[in-house]
């Protein structure tokens, strides 16, 4: 900007047309279709923009290629259903061999309805992160500390034998501390008559035991990762880019991310020329 002696208003005016008219993933597919010649795994996650909307990224976690993205007001079933409907039409017969996600209800339902009954791994990094919030490290209760340690072993389970040992540890924990899950506190002079004394402990226990099958899909399907770290890394990089360009409105941030993920699809100068031609044709 300084070298070319351009002012900020001049730059803003110059790039406004790009902010107003970013390429859509569908347009990008027309000139740079994703490669699904080998088995692939579908990953999905979202980046919230000041709680005014969420930018959802869909990714082939095997080839680390971002295949679709969109901006919605929330991670609702309607939003995920819309994206998966469009994505299903784009990928055609090249269905993924599995899915990795943070297991939000909208994602689970959307995947089941659009992609069918395929293996769906729950991201273990998200599980551990959530249990860490529910089960503080310096809790005065041994039950909380021990359940936290059990939860932290999840990402390290790589064999069926380790899975059995982990489940045995849960059973042992319940034998020693299960009574705490039923303890109640009686209210005095409040609208609520009673509540569970160790509410967060109950939530942590339920998270680990209510449906543990999705924790171990990766044991039977080695191509499916046990965490969504690949996609979280991409979101972290995109967040850093937004930090470097402070002051943008939410709509501008969404457009910026559209362009950011568009450029992640470029591998050669020829790809860049194709995208430039596509953008010019769509805005003439």
C-alpha positions in Angstrom: 0.0 0.0 0.0 2.8 2.4 0.9 5.0 1.3 -2.0 2.3 2.0 -4.6 1.1 5.2 -2.8 -2.4 4.0 -2.5 -4.7 5.2 0.2 -7.0 3.0 2.3 -10.2 4.4 0.7 -8.7 3.7 -2.8 -8.0 0.1 -1.8 -11.5 -0.2 -0.3 -13.1 1.0 -3.5 -10.9 -1.2 -5.7 -11.7 -4.4 -3.8 -15.3 -3.7 -3.1 -16.5 -5.5 -6.2 -14.6 -8.6 -5.0 -16.2 -8.4 -1.5 -19.7 -8.0 -3.1 -19.3 -10.8 -5.6 -17.2 -13.7 -4.3 -17.1 -17.0 -6.3 -19.4 -19.7 -5.0 -18.2 -23.2 -4.4 -20.5 -24.4 -7.1 -18.9 -22.1 -9.6 -15.5 -23.2 -8.5 -16.5 -26.9 -9.1 -17.2 -26.0 -12.7 -13.6 -25.1 -13.4 -11.8 -26.9 -10.6 -13.7 -30.0 -9.6 -12.5 -31.9 -6.6 -10.7 -35.2 -7.0 -12.5 -38.2 -5.6 -10.6 -40.9 -7.5 -9.5 -42.5 -4.3 -11.5 -43.3 -1.1 -12.1 -40.2 0.9 -13.4 -39.1 4.3 -15.8 -36.2 4.8 -15.1 -33.7 7.6 -17.3 -30.7 8.6 -16.9 -27.9 11.1 -17.9 -24.3 11.5 -16.3 -20.9 12.3 -18.5 -18.5 14.2 -18.3 -14.8 13.2 -19.1 -12.7 16.3 -22.1 -15.0 17.0 -23.9 -13.3 14.1 -23.4 -16.3 11.8 -21.3 -19.3 11.2 -19.1 -20.1 8.2 -19.3 -23.9 7.6 -16.4 -25.7 5.9 -16.7 -29.1 4.3 -13.5 -30.9 3.7 -11.9 -34.1 2.3 -9.7 -34.9 5.3 -7.7 -37.5 3.4 -6.4 -35.2 0.6 -6.9 -32.1 2.9 -8.9 -30.3 0.2 -11.7 -27.9 1.1 -14.6 -29.0 -1.1 -17.5 -26.7 -0.1 -18.2 -23.8 2.3 -21.1 -21.5 3.1 -22.3 -18.8 5.5 -25.5 -19.4 7.6 -27.1 -17.8 10.7 -26.6 -21.0 12.7 -25.4 -24.6 12.5 -29.0 -25.7 12.2 -30.4 -28.8 10.5 -31.7 -26.6 7.7 -28.3 -25.1 7.1 -26.5 -28.5 7.1 -29.2 -30.1 5.1 -28.9 -27.4 2.4 -25.1 -27.7 2.2 -25.2 -31.5 2.1 -28.0 -31.4 -0.5 -25.8 -29.3 -2.8 -22.7 -31.2 -2.0 -24.4 -34.6 -2.7 -25.3 -33.3 -6.2 -21.7 -32.2 -6.8 -20.0 -35.4 -5.7 -22.5 -37.7 -7.4 -21.6 -41.3 -7.0 -18.3 -40.6 -5.2 -19.7 -41.0 -1.7 -17.2 -40.8 1.3 -16.2 -44.0 3.1 -16.8 -42.2 6.4 -17.4 -39.0 8.3 -15.6 -37.2 11.1 -17.4 -34.4 13.0 -18.0 -32.9 16.5 -21.3 -34.9 16.6 -23.7 -31.9 16.8 -27.2 -33.2 16.3 -27.8 -31.2 13.1 -24.6 -32.7 11.6 -25.5 -36.3 12.6 -29.0 -36.0 11.2 -27.9 -34.2 8.1 -25.2 -36.8 7.3 -27.6 -39.7 7.9 -30.3 -38.2 5.6 -28.0 -37.1 2.8 -25.1 -39.5 2.8 -26.7 -42.6 4.2 -25.6 -45.1 6.9 -21.9 -44.6 6.6 -19.3 -44.8 9.5 -19.4 -41.6 11.5 -16.5 -41.0 13.9 -17.0 -38.5 16.8 -14.1 -36.1 17.1 -12.2 -37.2 20.3 -10.5 -33.8 20.6 -13.9 -32.2 21.0 -15.0 -34.8 23.6 -11.9 -34.3 25.7 -12.2 -30.5 25.4 -15.8 -30.6 26.7 -15.1 -33.0 29.5 -12.2 -30.7 30.6 -14.7 -27.9 31.0 -17.1 -30.1 33.0 -14.5 -31.8 35.1 -12.0 -29.3 36.5 -8.4 -30.5 37.1 -8.3 -29.1 40.7 -11.6 -30.3 41.8 -11.8 -31.3 45.5 -13.6 -34.5 44.6 -11.5 -37.5 43.6 -14.4 -38.7 41.5 -14.1 -35.7 39.2 -10.4 -35.9 38.9 -10.4 -39.6 38.1 -13.2 -39.3 35.5 -11.3 -36.5 33.9 -8.2 -38.7 33.6 -10.3 -41.5 32.1 -11.7 -39.0 29.5 -8.2 -37.8 28.6 -7.2 -41.4 27.6 -9.7 -41.4 24.7 -7.4 -40.1 22.0 -4.7 -42.6 23.0 -6.9 -45.7 22.4 -5.5 -47.4 19.2 -6.4 -51.0 19.7 -9.3 -53.1 20.8 -7.5 -54.2 23.9 -7.0 -50.5 25.0 -10.7 -49.9 24.3 -11.6 -52.8 26.6 -9.3 -51.4 29.3 -10.9 -48.0 29.0 -14.4 -49.4 29.3 -13.3 -51.4 32.3 -11.9 -48.2 33.9 -15.4 -46.6 33.5 -17.0 -49.6 35.1 -14.6 -49.4 38.0 -15.2 -45.7 38.4 -19.0 -46.3 38.6 -18.5 -48.9 41.2 -16.6 -46.5 43.4 -18.4 -43.2 42.7 -21.6 -44.1 41.0 -23.6 -43.0 44.1 -22.5 -39.4 43.6 -24.4 -39.3 40.3 -27.7 -39.7 42.2 -27.0 -37.3 45.1 -29.6 -34.5 45.2 -29.7 -31.1 46.9 -33.0 -29.9 48.3 -33.9 -26.3 47.7 -35.0 -24.0 50.5 -37.1 -21.0 49.6 -36.4 -21.3 45.9 -38.6 -22.1 42.9 -36.7 -25.2 42.2 -37.4 -27.9 44.8 -34.3 -30.0 44.1 -31.4 -30.6 41.7 -28.5 -33.0 41.3 -25.7 -32.0 43.6 -22.9 -32.9 41.1 -24.5 -31.7 37.9 -21.3 -31.3 35.8 -20.1 -34.7 37.0 -23.3 -36.3 35.7 -22.9 -34.5 32.4 -19.3 -35.7 32.0 -20.4 -39.2 32.9 -23.3 -39.1 30.4 -21.0 -37.7 27.7 -18.6 -40.7 28.1 -21.2 -43.4 28.5 -24.5 -42.5 26.7 -23.2 -43.5 23.3 -19.6 -44.5 23.1 -19.7 -46.4 19.8 -18.9 -43.3 17.7 -15.7 -42.9 19.8 -14.1 -46.0 18.3 -15.2 -46.0 14.6 -11.5 -45.3 13.7 -10.5 -48.7 15.1 -12.5 -50.5 12.4 -11.9 -48.0 9.6 -8.2 -46.9 9.6 -8.8 -44.3 6.9 -11.1 -42.3 9.2 -9.2 -40.1 11.7 -10.0 -40.0 15.4 -10.1 -36.2 15.5 -11.0 -33.3 13.3 -7.7 -31.6 13.8 -7.0 -31.2 10.1 -10.1 -29.1 9.7 -9.6 -27.3 13.0 -6.2 -26.3 11.8 -7.7 -24.8 8.6 -10.2 -22.8 10.7 -7.4 -21.6 13.0 -5.4 -20.3 10.0 -8.5 -18.6 8.6 -9.2 -17.0 12.1 -5.6 -15.6 12.1 -6.2 -14.0 8.7 -9.4 -12.3 10.0 -7.4 -11.0 13.0 -4.9 -9.5 10.5 -7.7 -7.7 8.8 -9.6 -6.2 11.7 -12.5 -3.8 11.2 -14.5 -5.8 8.6 -18.2 -6.2 9.0 -19.6 -9.7 9.3 -20.7 -9.8 5.7 -17.2 -8.7 4.6 -15.7 -11.4 6.8 -17.9 -14.0 5.2 -16.8 -12.8 1.7 -13.2 -12.7 2.8 -13.4 -16.3 4.0 -15.1 -17.3 0.7 -12.1 -15.9 -1.2 -9.6 -17.4 1.3 -11.1 -20.9 0.8 -11.3 -20.3 -2.9 -7.6 -19.8 -3.1 -6.9 -23.0 -1.2 -8.2 -24.8 -4.3 -5.5 -23.3 -6.5 -2.5 -25.5 -7.2 -1.0 -24.0 -10.3 -1.0 -20.7 -12.2 -3.4 -22.3 -14.7 -5.9 -22.9 -11.9 -5.7 -19.2 -11.0 -6.3 -18.2 -14.6 -9.4 -20.5 -14.8 -10.8 -18.9 -11.6 -10.2 -15.4 -12.9 -11.9 -16.3 -16.1 -14.9 -17.8 -14.2 -15.2 -14.7 -12.0 -15.1 -12.3 -15.0 -17.7 -14.3 -16.9 -20.0 -14.3 -13.9 -19.8 -10.6 -13.4 -20.1 -9.3 -16.9 
